[in-house]
């Protein structure tokens, strides 16, 4: 009789489970006394999570393995903890909009996949932020053995996870306040100049925004081999172009260029070109700061173009004035941006 009773109870609980919420959403928000940029940087770089994540603070000895880029979309890590409240799994940033929002995907093995979203809203004066942290548990990729118990867990998820989010947001505030904001960079020179023709050799590829650095490194390496093969000498710093790029594009054309003293005589590969630029006029902005912050220089050039009633006469290109291997800080990188106009 006991066995029949247990089977009946299990059957009843299983049946009831299918009428329970299949999705659990937990949200907590906090006003943080730190600017959006500082808060965003603490979330966007997963290496900082050990400073504020409630689960990282539960087990400081857990094993961590980072993957992908340093920060932003594609960055990820896996964890393995002996603490049953932390467990094991992996997390990856799937969407990152600077100073606005970040979304992550978390896989817990047989317990399935969940998603977390961070929304950052700047306060008055730009020195405070409102941060909303939302967990979306849909039971995606979940083992069928966990299907029924997960429906019951969903009833208590807010009470179980909510306090952890509150502690995490409080720790995030302390972490954001303790880290200086990285230098954004600035335009230190602006001019309109005549540009003389120069020989060049270039190589093109397609890449995600997060992959530009490694892709450019590979392209420059291949161009260097071509220079040696053709016995060509560089006539200036390495350069790059990003033709037809529009904000929000998942992939972009990346063209690595090297100016040369003479024309290339050999046969080039499909994506490699040799040529000479046209003489003309260009607006030139010299930007000091990290390479991924040069957007401010492009904005400045467009404003000057509008003020002077000039029109683009070709794609802009960048010239990397100093060697990043010899510069101590990205805040001291120098990039000269040429925008042909007429």
Secondary structure as GFF3:
##gff-version 3
##sequence-region A 1 342
A	DSSP	alpha_helix	2	17	.	.	.	ID=ss1
A	DSSP	beta_strand	24	32	.	.	.	ID=ss2
A	DSSP	alpha_helix	36	44	.	.	.	ID=ss3
A	DSSP	three_ten_helix	46	51	.	.	.	ID=ss4
A	DSSP	alpha_helix	54	58	.	.	.	ID=ss5
A	DSSP	beta_strand	63	67	.	.	.	ID=ss6
A	DSSP	beta_strand	76	80	.	.	.	ID=ss7
A	DSSP	beta_strand	88	97	.	.	.	ID=ss8
A	DSSP	beta_strand	101	107	.	.	.	ID=ss9
A	DSSP	three_ten_helix	109	111	.	.	.	ID=ss10
A	DSSP	beta_strand	113	122	.	.	.	ID=ss11
A	DSSP	three_ten_helix	124	126	.	.	.	ID=ss12
A	DSSP	beta_strand	129	140	.	.	.	ID=ss13
A	DSSP	alpha_helix	144	178	.	.	.	ID=ss14
A	DSSP	beta_strand	186	195	.	.	.	ID=ss15
A	DSSP	beta_strand	199	208	.	.	.	ID=ss16
A	DSSP	three_ten_helix	209	211	.	.	.	ID=ss17
A	DSSP	alpha_helix	212	230	.	.	.	ID=ss18
A	DSSP	beta_strand	234	241	.	.	.	ID=ss19
A	DSSP	beta_strand	251	260	.	.	.	ID=ss20
A	DSSP	beta_strand	272	276	.	.	.	ID=ss21
A	DSSP	beta_strand	280	288	.	.	.	ID=ss22
A	DSSP	three_ten_helix	291	293	.	.	.	ID=ss23
A	DSSP	alpha_helix	295	307	.	.	.	ID=ss24
A	DSSP	beta_strand	317	320	.	.	.	ID=ss25
A	DSSP	three_ten_helix	330	332	.	.	.	ID=ss26
A	DSSP	beta_strand	334	341	.	.	.	ID=ss27
###
